[in-house]
Structure formats: structure tokens, C-alpha cells
Amino acid sequence: MTTTLLSRDFVRLVAVAILVATPLAWWATNSWLQGFAYRVDLSWWMVALSGILALAIVLLITGWHALRAAWQSPARSLRME
């Protein structure tokens, strides 16, 4: 529950970034690949996989930080402040 609350904002930001960056990256990559003699076609699953990988990294990192904060002693945190 707590991890979900913490991750929701980061997932939204990454989703918006993916929506903005995907068409730009697709255009830039295709125009760059046009200059080569042996051209490689860019498939849709390559772009989708990079977006899914970015979301997975965000979820892993925010989950790890949430669990690390939950495992710490509250008395230790208060003593440091």
C-alpha cells in the first residue's frame, strides 16, 4: 500500500515522459538510420520494450527506497533530526 502511494507519482511522470519521447525518438532514429547503406528496420516492440523497462526500473527503485525507509527505526530517524 505504502509503496503504491509513493510510486504512483513517479510512474505518472515516467509515463508522460515516455508518451512525449516515443514519437521524437522514433523519428530521430528512423532519420538517422536512413543514412546507412544497410538499413535496419525499427520495430514497434523495441520502443515498447524500452518503455516497459523504464517503468520497471522506476518501480524497482521506488519500491527499494520505500522498503528501506520502512525497515529503519523511527527513533533513529528522530534522533538524527
C-alpha positions as CSV (number, residue, x, y, z in Angstrom):
1,M,0.0,0.0,0.0
2,T,2.7,2.5,1.0
3,T,4.9,1.6,-1.9
4,T,1.9,2.1,-4.3
5,L,1.3,5.6,-2.9
6,L,5.0,6.5,-3.3
7,S,5.4,5.0,-6.7
8,R,2.2,6.5,-8.3
9,D,3.7,10.0,-8.8
10,F,6.9,8.6,-10.3
11,V,5.1,6.2,-12.6
12,R,2.9,9.1,-13.9
13,L,6.0,11.2,-14.6
14,V,7.7,8.4,-16.4
15,A,4.6,7.6,-18.4
16,V,4.3,11.2,-19.6
17,A,7.9,11.2,-20.5
18,I,7.5,8.0,-22.5
19,L,4.5,9.5,-24.3
20,V,6.4,12.6,-25.2
21,A,9.8,10.9,-26.0
22,T,8.5,7.9,-28.1
23,P,7.5,9.8,-31.3
24,L,10.6,12.0,-31.1
25,A,12.9,9.0,-30.6
26,W,11.1,7.1,-33.4
27,W,11.5,10.0,-35.8
28,A,15.2,10.7,-34.9
29,T,16.2,7.0,-35.1
30,N,14.5,6.5,-38.4
31,S,16.0,9.6,-39.9
32,W,19.4,8.6,-38.6
33,L,19.1,5.0,-39.9
34,Q,18.2,6.3,-43.4
35,G,21.8,7.4,-43.9
36,F,23.2,3.9,-43.8
37,A,23.6,1.6,-46.8
38,Y,22.4,-1.4,-44.9
39,R,19.3,-0.2,-43.1
40,V,17.8,-1.9,-40.1
41,D,14.0,-1.5,-39.6
42,L,12.9,-0.3,-36.2
43,S,10.0,-2.5,-34.9
44,W,7.3,-1.3,-32.5
45,W,8.3,-3.8,-29.9
46,M,11.7,-2.2,-29.5
47,V,10.1,1.0,-28.4
48,A,7.6,-0.7,-26.2
49,L,10.3,-2.8,-24.5
50,S,12.3,0.4,-23.7
51,G,9.2,2.0,-22.1
52,I,8.3,-1.1,-20.1
53,L,12.0,-1.4,-19.0
54,A,11.9,2.3,-17.8
55,L,8.7,1.7,-15.9
56,A,10.1,-1.5,-14.3
57,I,13.3,0.4,-13.2
58,V,11.2,3.2,-11.6
59,L,9.1,0.6,-9.8
60,L,12.1,-1.3,-8.5
61,I,13.9,1.8,-7.3
62,T,10.9,3.4,-5.6
63,G,10.0,0.1,-4.0
64,W,13.5,-0.4,-2.7
65,H,13.6,3.0,-1.2
66,A,10.2,2.6,0.4
67,L,11.2,-0.7,1.9
68,R,14.5,0.6,3.1
69,A,12.7,3.5,4.8
70,A,10.2,1.1,6.4
71,W,12.9,-1.1,7.8
72,Q,14.7,1.8,9.6
73,S,13.9,2.6,13.2
74,P,11.8,5.7,13.7
75,A,13.7,6.5,16.9
76,R,17.0,6.6,14.9
77,S,15.4,9.0,12.4
78,L,14.1,11.3,15.1
79,R,17.5,11.3,16.9
80,M,19.3,12.4,13.7
81,E,17.0,15.3,13.3
